[in-house]
Amino acid sequence: MSVARQVVVEADGGSRGNPGPAGYGAVVIDPATGEPLAEAAEYIGVATNNVAEYRGLIAGLTAAKALFPDAGDALRVHVRMDSKLVVEQMSGRWKIKHPDMKPLAARAAAILPPSSVTYEWIPRAQNKHADRLANEAMDAGRDGRTWEASASTAALDTPSARTASAPPPVQGPPGDQAAGVARARAALAAARGAAAPEGLFPMPGAQEPEPPVEAAPVTGSAAPAAEPSGAPVAPAPDSSAAPVVPAPEPSATPQTGWGSAPDLGAPSTLVLLRHGETALTPQKRFSGSGGTDPALSATGRDQAERAAAHFAVLGTVQEIVSSPLRRCRETAAAVAARLGLDVHVDEGLRETDFGAWEGLTFGEVRERHGDDLTAWLASPDAAPTGGGESFAEVAGRVAAARDRIVARYAGRTVLLVTHVTPIKTLVRLALGAPPEALFRMELSAASISAVAYYGDGNASVRLLNDTSHLR
């Protein structure tokens, strides 16, 4: 009769571009000591985050099986990943629809008997070892090298993440579990010259501390609002009650270029989703935060569902933050229902207040308030007629919201459901473009854009006005 053996596998994958240069990392861990037994990492060329994450899972399961080749059905593997998509699909709770994911999932499922493997989603902060391995692999690929376990420092950089209570010890002869992996442990220790990391890992049933609540969920109704096809942004005090940690000060002289850039870790990525259509959208009427608060139309609800299906397939969104206006909250709710996430509201993401222009077309504004319109188009400091917000005011408000969100969700992928002006403003600021750039961008209803923010203060625009998910 085989002696039961338990190990923990932590796996991760990443893509610098999605799709872009990609790599994965995986580590097999002794649950009784928290000690790494084996590591695997590889640069896999251009791929998506999801493909890289599945490749990391496959590598981790393969390494676990290789450590105990004679264990058979007695081997128990508990997989911990920060990819909700992979965890839910491999657990059988989500269907696998994407054609690129099906063969990878089948390959992972065939490595060990399904009854031998359990899955757990963990926050990114608890998956630092695998994340570090994936980044080492991507760095090696960037430099034309092959990742080598002997040169890895991932285990040294991430011991503080290993905290939890130990599971009951595996039954068997004294030292039996250690005997099968002694050579692996010795090789790791010799390569790094380091003692075993502190702390223990949980297996199924072990208690883990709950992650802190990071923002208040959507409650109650929002203030009225509206928005035109092509409007920008303005500063206003943030009314959210939850305190946030200030964003780290960017470098005084942000580095440009990639040649000698330090490893800054994973960026904070803001995926920018414009809300679906309202009755005012096809009429191209000014619809900001100073007029009515229209709901999504039937077309807008369909667009929201299509966006939700798109993000469910990608599996990369980890948090959702919405403008307080109804059309955004309805769009965000559709996505949140698919992903099983909460929606948080940030007042800074609301649309511009267009004053007396709310509900009017551009032509109607020109007829009634021609001089004010001309001034507004010429200067970011000019406000719409009747006490609306200037583009300069909106830019200040949106920049403050950006800084709050990037600090609160550092290193995570956050979906911002907002309006034309805030999205254009975030893109403009990321590019360092002048205010007039607001009039040179097209943003369709329910379109997707994306900006990544790095620890050195640099930003990278990844996507603009993508509507492929609507077709």
C-alpha positions as CSV (number, residue, x, y, z in Angstrom):
1,M,0.0,0.0,0.0
2,S,1.4,3.4,-1.0
3,V,2.1,5.9,1.8
4,A,0.1,9.1,1.4
5,R,2.1,12.1,0.4
6,Q,1.0,15.8,0.3
7,V,2.6,18.7,-1.5
8,V,1.5,22.2,-2.4
9,V,2.0,23.6,-5.9
10,E,1.9,27.3,-6.5
11,A,1.9,28.4,-10.1
12,D,1.7,31.6,-12.0
13,G,2.1,33.0,-15.5
14,G,2.4,36.4,-17.0
15,S,2.5,38.3,-20.3
16,R,4.1,41.7,-20.8
17,G,1.5,42.9,-23.3
18,N,-1.3,40.3,-23.2
19,P,-0.5,38.9,-25.7
20,G,3.2,39.7,-25.4
21,P,6.5,38.2,-24.2
22,A,5.3,35.6,-21.7
23,G,6.6,33.1,-19.1
24,Y,5.5,30.9,-16.2
25,G,6.8,29.9,-12.9
26,A,5.8,27.0,-10.5
27,V,7.1,25.8,-7.2
28,V,6.4,22.6,-5.3
29,I,6.3,23.1,-1.6
30,D,6.5,20.8,1.5
31,P,3.3,21.7,3.4
32,A,4.8,20.7,6.7
33,T,7.8,23.0,6.5
34,G,7.0,25.5,3.8
35,E,10.3,24.5,2.1
36,P,10.5,24.5,-1.7
37,L,11.1,21.1,-3.1
38,A,11.3,21.9,-6.8
39,E,11.0,25.0,-9.0
40,A,10.2,25.3,-12.7
41,A,10.1,28.4,-15.0
42,E,10.3,29.0,-18.7
43,Y,10.0,31.8,-21.2
44,I,7.4,30.7,-23.8
45,G,7.5,33.5,-26.4
46,V,4.5,35.6,-27.2
47,A,1.3,34.4,-25.5
48,T,-1.6,35.6,-23.3
49,N,-1.7,35.7,-19.5
50,N,-4.1,32.8,-19.5
51,V,-2.0,30.6,-21.7
52,A,1.0,31.4,-19.4
53,E,-0.9,30.6,-16.3
54,Y,-2.1,27.3,-17.6
55,R,1.5,26.5,-18.7
56,G,2.6,27.2,-15.1
57,L,0.0,24.9,-13.7
58,I,1.1,22.1,-16.1
59,A,4.7,22.6,-15.0
60,G,3.9,22.5,-11.3
61,L,1.8,19.3,-11.5
62,T,4.5,17.7,-13.7
63,A,7.2,18.6,-11.1
64,A,5.1,17.3,-8.2
65,K,4.6,14.0,-10.0
66,A,8.3,13.7,-10.8
67,L,9.2,14.1,-7.2
68,F,7.1,11.1,-6.2
69,P,7.0,8.9,-9.3
70,D,6.0,5.8,-7.3
71,A,3.3,7.4,-5.2
72,G,0.4,6.8,-7.7
73,D,-3.0,7.6,-6.3
74,A,-1.5,8.2,-2.9
75,L,-0.1,11.6,-4.0
76,R,-2.2,14.6,-3.0
77,V,-1.5,17.9,-4.6
78,H,-3.1,21.2,-3.4
79,V,-2.8,23.9,-6.1
80,R,-2.8,27.5,-5.1
81,M,-3.0,30.2,-7.9
82,D,-4.1,33.8,-8.1
83,S,-5.8,33.1,-11.5
84,K,-9.5,32.8,-10.7
85,L,-10.1,31.6,-14.3
86,V,-7.8,28.6,-14.0
87,V,-8.9,27.7,-10.5
88,E,-12.6,27.8,-11.4
89,Q,-12.2,26.0,-14.7
90,M,-10.0,23.3,-13.3
91,S,-12.3,22.9,-10.4
92,G,-15.2,22.3,-12.8
93,R,-17.2,25.3,-11.8
94,W,-16.7,27.3,-14.9
95,K,-17.0,26.0,-18.5
96,I,-13.9,26.2,-20.7
97,K,-15.0,28.0,-23.9
98,H,-11.9,29.5,-25.3
99,P,-10.3,27.2,-27.9
100,D,-6.8,28.0,-26.7
101,M,-7.6,27.0,-23.1
102,K,-9.3,23.6,-23.8
103,P,-6.2,21.6,-24.8
104,L,-4.2,23.2,-22.0
105,A,-6.8,22.3,-19.4
106,A,-7.0,18.8,-20.7
107,R,-3.3,18.4,-20.6
108,A,-3.2,19.6,-16.9
109,A,-6.1,17.3,-16.0
110,A,-4.3,14.3,-17.4
111,I,-1.1,14.6,-15.3
112,L,-2.6,13.2,-12.1
113,P,-5.9,11.6,-11.2
114,P,-8.6,14.3,-10.7
115,S,-9.3,13.0,-7.2
116,S,-5.6,13.7,-6.3
117,V,-5.7,17.4,-7.0
118,T,-7.5,20.3,-5.2
119,Y,-7.5,23.9,-6.2
120,E,-7.6,27.2,-4.2
121,W,-7.6,30.8,-5.3
122,I,-5.2,33.0,-3.4
123,P,-4.5,36.8,-3.6
124,R,-1.6,37.8,-5.7
125,A,0.4,38.8,-2.6
126,Q,0.3,35.2,-1.4
127,N,1.7,33.9,-4.7
128,K,4.9,35.8,-4.8
129,H,7.3,32.9,-5.3
130,A,5.6,31.7,-8.5
131,D,5.2,35.2,-9.7
132,R,8.9,35.9,-9.2
133,L,9.8,32.8,-11.1
134,A,7.6,33.8,-14.0
135,N,9.2,37.2,-14.1
136,E,12.7,35.7,-13.9
137,A,11.8,33.6,-16.9
138,M,10.5,36.6,-18.9
139,D,13.6,38.5,-18.0
140,A,15.7,35.7,-19.2
141,G,13.8,35.5,-22.5
142,R,14.2,39.3,-23.0
143,D,17.9,38.9,-22.6
144,G,18.2,35.9,-24.9
145,R,19.0,33.5,-22.0
146,T,17.4,30.3,-20.7
147,W,16.1,30.4,-17.1
148,E,18.2,28.3,-14.8
149,A,17.1,27.1,-11.3
150,S,20.6,27.5,-9.9
151,A,20.5,31.3,-10.6
152,S,17.0,31.9,-9.3
153,T,16.5,34.1,-6.2
154,A,12.7,33.7,-6.0
155,A,12.8,31.5,-2.9
156,L,15.0,34.1,-1.1
157,D,12.8,37.0,-2.1
158,T,9.5,35.6,-1.0
159,P,9.7,33.7,2.3
160,S,7.6,36.4,4.1
161,A,4.5,35.4,2.1
162,R,4.5,31.9,3.7
163,T,2.3,32.1,6.7
164,A,-0.4,29.7,7.7
165,S,-1.1,26.8,10.0
166,A,0.3,23.4,9.2
167,P,-2.0,20.5,8.1
168,P,-2.0,17.2,10.1
169,P,1.3,15.3,9.4
170,V,1.2,12.7,6.7
171,Q,1.1,9.2,8.2
172,G,3.9,6.9,7.4
173,P,7.4,5.7,8.5
174,P,9.5,8.4,10.1
175,G,11.4,10.4,7.5
176,D,9.5,8.6,4.6
177,Q,8.3,11.9,3.0
178,A,11.7,13.5,3.3
179,A,13.5,10.6,1.8
180,G,12.0,10.9,-1.6
181,V,13.0,14.6,-2.0
182,A,16.3,14.7,-0.1
183,R,18.3,15.3,-3.3
184,A,16.0,18.1,-4.4
185,R,16.3,19.8,-1.1
186,A,20.1,19.5,-1.0
187,A,20.4,20.8,-4.5
188,L,18.2,23.9,-3.7
189,A,20.1,24.5,-0.5
190,A,23.5,24.2,-2.2
191,A,22.5,26.5,-5.0
192,R,21.3,29.2,-2.7
193,G,23.2,28.7,0.4
194,A,20.1,29.6,2.4
195,A,18.2,28.0,5.2
196,A,14.6,26.8,4.8
197,P,12.1,29.6,4.7
198,E,10.1,30.5,7.7
199,G,6.4,29.7,8.0
200,L,4.1,27.0,6.9
201,F,1.6,26.4,4.1
202,P,-2.0,25.3,4.5
203,M,-3.6,22.4,2.8
204,P,-7.4,22.1,2.4
205,G,-9.2,22.7,5.6
206,A,-6.5,24.9,7.1
207,Q,-7.5,28.4,8.4
208,E,-6.2,31.4,6.4
209,P,-6.7,35.0,7.4
210,E,-9.4,36.8,5.4
211,P,-8.0,39.4,3.0
212,P,-8.7,43.0,4.1
213,V,-11.6,44.8,2.6
214,E,-10.2,47.3,0.3
215,A,-13.1,49.5,-0.6
216,A,-16.8,49.9,0.1
217,P,-19.2,47.9,-2.2
218,V,-21.9,49.7,-4.2
219,T,-24.8,50.7,-2.0
220,G,-27.8,53.0,-2.5
221,S,-28.4,55.1,-5.5
222,A,-26.0,57.5,-7.2
223,A,-26.3,61.2,-7.9
224,P,-27.7,62.1,-11.4
225,A,-25.3,62.2,-14.3
226,A,-24.8,62.1,-18.1
227,E,-22.2,62.1,-20.9
228,P,-21.6,63.1,-24.6
229,S,-19.6,61.2,-27.2
230,G,-16.3,62.8,-26.8
231,A,-16.2,64.7,-23.5
232,P,-13.3,64.9,-20.9
233,V,-12.9,65.4,-16.9
234,A,-12.8,67.7,-13.5
235,P,-11.5,67.7,-9.9
236,A,-13.8,67.1,-7.0
237,P,-13.4,65.9,-3.4
238,D,-13.5,62.1,-3.1
239,S,-16.5,61.1,-1.0
240,S,-15.4,57.4,-0.5
241,A,-15.0,56.7,3.2
242,A,-12.4,54.0,2.9
243,P,-8.9,55.3,3.7
244,V,-6.2,54.3,1.2
245,V,-2.5,54.0,1.4
246,P,-0.8,56.8,-0.5
247,A,0.8,55.8,-3.8
248,P,4.6,55.6,-3.7
249,E,6.3,58.7,-4.9
250,P,7.5,58.2,-8.5
251,S,11.1,58.6,-9.3
252,A,12.1,62.2,-9.9
253,T,13.4,61.3,-13.3
254,P,11.3,58.3,-14.6
255,Q,13.4,56.1,-16.8
256,T,12.5,55.8,-20.4
257,G,13.2,52.9,-22.7
258,W,13.7,49.2,-21.7
259,G,17.3,48.4,-22.2
260,S,18.5,48.9,-18.6
261,A,15.2,49.0,-16.8
262,P,15.1,47.4,-13.4
263,D,12.7,44.6,-12.6
264,L,9.8,46.6,-11.3
265,G,7.5,43.7,-10.7
266,A,4.0,43.5,-12.1
267,P,2.4,46.8,-13.1
268,S,-1.0,48.0,-11.9
269,T,-3.2,47.7,-15.0
270,L,-6.3,49.7,-15.4
271,V,-8.7,48.2,-17.9
272,L,-11.0,51.1,-19.0
273,L,-14.5,50.1,-20.0
274,R,-16.9,52.7,-21.3
275,H,-20.5,52.0,-20.2
276,G,-23.0,50.7,-22.7
277,E,-25.4,52.9,-24.7
278,T,-28.2,54.9,-23.1
279,A,-31.1,56.6,-25.0
280,L,-28.9,59.7,-25.3
281,T,-25.8,58.0,-26.8
282,P,-26.9,57.5,-30.4
283,Q,-28.3,61.0,-30.4
284,K,-24.9,62.4,-29.4
285,R,-26.3,64.5,-26.7
286,F,-24.2,65.9,-23.9
287,S,-24.8,63.6,-21.0
288,G,-22.6,64.3,-18.0
289,S,-23.0,64.3,-14.2
290,G,-25.0,67.5,-14.1
291,G,-28.2,66.4,-15.8
292,T,-30.4,63.3,-15.7
293,D,-29.0,59.9,-14.8
294,P,-30.1,57.7,-17.7
295,A,-30.2,53.9,-17.5
296,L,-28.8,51.6,-20.1
297,S,-31.0,51.1,-23.2
298,A,-31.7,47.6,-24.5
299,T,-28.7,47.9,-26.8
300,G,-26.6,49.1,-23.8
301,R,-27.6,46.1,-21.7
302,D,-26.6,43.8,-24.5
303,Q,-23.3,45.5,-24.8
304,A,-22.7,45.1,-21.1
305,E,-23.4,41.4,-21.3
306,R,-21.0,41.0,-24.2
307,A,-18.3,42.8,-22.3
308,A,-19.0,40.6,-19.3
309,A,-18.6,37.4,-21.4
310,H,-15.4,38.8,-22.8
311,F,-13.8,39.4,-19.4
312,A,-15.0,36.0,-18.1
313,V,-13.1,34.3,-20.9
314,L,-10.0,36.4,-20.3
315,G,-10.0,35.8,-16.6
316,T,-7.6,38.6,-15.9
317,V,-9.8,41.2,-14.0
318,Q,-9.2,41.1,-10.3
319,E,-11.2,44.1,-9.1
320,I,-14.0,46.3,-10.4
321,V,-14.4,50.0,-9.7
322,S,-17.2,52.1,-11.2
323,S,-18.4,55.6,-11.7
324,P,-21.3,56.4,-9.4
325,L,-23.6,57.1,-12.4
326,R,-26.3,54.6,-13.1
327,R,-25.2,53.6,-16.6
328,C,-21.8,52.7,-15.3
329,R,-23.1,50.8,-12.3
330,E,-25.4,48.8,-14.5
331,T,-22.6,47.9,-16.9
332,A,-20.2,47.1,-14.0
333,A,-22.9,44.9,-12.3
334,A,-23.2,42.8,-15.5
335,V,-19.4,42.1,-15.5
336,A,-19.3,41.5,-11.7
337,A,-22.1,38.9,-11.9
338,R,-20.0,36.9,-14.4
339,L,-16.7,37.2,-12.5
340,G,-18.1,36.8,-9.0
341,L,-16.5,40.1,-7.9
342,D,-17.8,43.1,-5.9
343,V,-18.2,46.5,-7.5
344,H,-16.6,49.5,-5.7
345,V,-17.5,53.1,-6.5
346,D,-15.1,56.0,-6.9
347,E,-16.7,59.4,-7.3
348,G,-13.6,60.6,-9.2
349,L,-14.7,58.5,-12.2
350,R,-17.9,60.3,-12.9
351,E,-18.4,62.2,-16.2
352,T,-17.9,65.9,-16.6
353,D,-20.6,68.2,-15.5
354,F,-21.7,69.9,-18.7
355,G,-23.8,72.6,-17.0
356,A,-26.5,74.1,-19.2
357,W,-25.4,71.9,-22.1
358,E,-26.7,68.7,-20.5
359,G,-29.1,67.0,-22.8
360,L,-28.3,69.2,-25.9
361,T,-26.6,68.2,-29.1
362,F,-23.4,69.8,-30.2
363,G,-25.4,71.8,-32.8
364,E,-27.9,73.0,-30.3
365,V,-25.1,74.2,-28.0
366,R,-23.5,76.1,-30.9
367,E,-26.8,77.8,-31.6
368,R,-27.6,78.8,-28.0
369,H,-24.1,79.3,-26.5
370,G,-21.8,79.7,-29.4
371,D,-19.2,81.9,-27.7
372,D,-19.0,79.7,-24.7
373,L,-18.6,76.6,-26.9
374,T,-15.8,78.2,-28.9
375,A,-13.9,79.1,-25.7
376,W,-14.4,75.6,-24.3
377,L,-13.0,74.1,-27.4
378,A,-10.0,76.4,-27.3
379,S,-8.9,76.2,-23.6
380,P,-8.9,73.4,-21.0
381,D,-9.6,76.0,-18.4
382,A,-12.9,77.1,-20.0
383,A,-16.1,75.7,-18.4
384,P,-19.4,74.9,-20.1
385,T,-22.2,77.5,-19.7
386,G,-23.9,77.6,-16.4
387,G,-21.2,76.4,-14.0
388,G,-20.1,73.1,-15.5
389,E,-16.6,71.7,-15.2
390,S,-13.6,72.6,-17.3
391,F,-11.3,69.9,-18.8
392,A,-8.6,71.1,-16.4
393,E,-10.8,70.5,-13.4
394,V,-11.8,67.1,-14.6
395,A,-8.2,66.1,-15.3
396,G,-7.3,66.9,-11.7
397,R,-10.2,64.8,-10.4
398,V,-9.4,61.9,-12.6
399,A,-5.7,62.0,-11.8
400,A,-6.5,61.9,-8.1
401,A,-8.8,58.9,-8.6
402,R,-6.1,57.1,-10.7
403,D,-3.6,57.6,-7.9
404,R,-6.0,56.3,-5.3
405,I,-6.8,53.2,-7.3
406,V,-3.3,52.4,-8.3
407,A,-2.1,52.7,-4.7
408,R,-5.0,50.6,-3.4
409,Y,-4.7,47.8,-5.9
410,A,-1.0,47.8,-6.6
411,G,0.2,45.2,-9.0
412,R,-3.4,44.1,-9.8
413,T,-5.6,44.3,-12.9
414,V,-8.6,46.6,-12.2
415,L,-11.6,47.2,-14.4
416,L,-12.7,50.8,-14.3
417,V,-16.2,51.2,-15.7
418,T,-16.5,54.9,-16.5
419,H,-17.2,57.5,-19.2
420,V,-15.7,59.1,-22.3
421,T,-13.9,62.0,-20.6
422,P,-12.3,60.1,-17.8
423,I,-11.0,57.4,-20.2
424,K,-9.7,59.9,-22.7
425,T,-8.1,61.8,-19.8
426,L,-6.3,58.7,-18.4
427,V,-5.0,57.9,-21.8
428,R,-3.9,61.5,-22.5
429,L,-2.1,61.7,-19.1
430,A,-0.4,58.4,-19.7
431,L,0.9,59.6,-23.1
432,G,1.9,63.0,-21.8
433,A,-0.3,64.5,-24.6
434,P,-1.7,68.0,-24.5
435,P,-5.4,68.7,-23.6
436,E,-6.4,69.0,-27.3
437,A,-5.7,65.3,-27.7
438,L,-9.1,64.7,-26.1
439,F,-10.7,65.7,-29.3
440,R,-8.5,63.3,-31.3
441,M,-9.6,60.1,-29.8
442,E,-12.7,58.0,-30.6
443,L,-14.4,56.0,-27.9
444,S,-17.4,53.9,-28.7
445,A,-20.0,52.7,-26.2
446,A,-18.8,49.7,-24.3
447,S,-15.3,49.9,-25.8
448,I,-12.2,48.7,-23.9
449,S,-8.9,50.6,-23.4
450,A,-6.1,49.8,-21.0
451,V,-3.2,51.5,-19.3
452,A,-0.4,49.9,-17.2
453,Y,1.3,51.9,-14.4
454,Y,4.8,50.9,-13.2
455,G,6.6,51.5,-10.0
456,D,9.0,54.0,-11.5
457,G,6.3,56.4,-12.5
458,N,6.1,55.3,-16.1
459,A,2.8,54.4,-17.8
460,S,2.1,52.3,-20.9
461,V,-1.0,52.6,-23.0
462,R,-1.9,49.0,-24.0
463,L,-5.2,49.3,-25.8
464,L,-7.6,52.0,-27.1
465,N,-11.2,51.7,-28.2
466,D,-11.3,48.0,-28.7
467,T,-14.8,46.9,-29.7
468,S,-14.0,43.4,-31.0
469,H,-16.0,41.8,-28.2
470,L,-19.2,43.5,-29.5
471,R,-19.1,41.8,-32.9
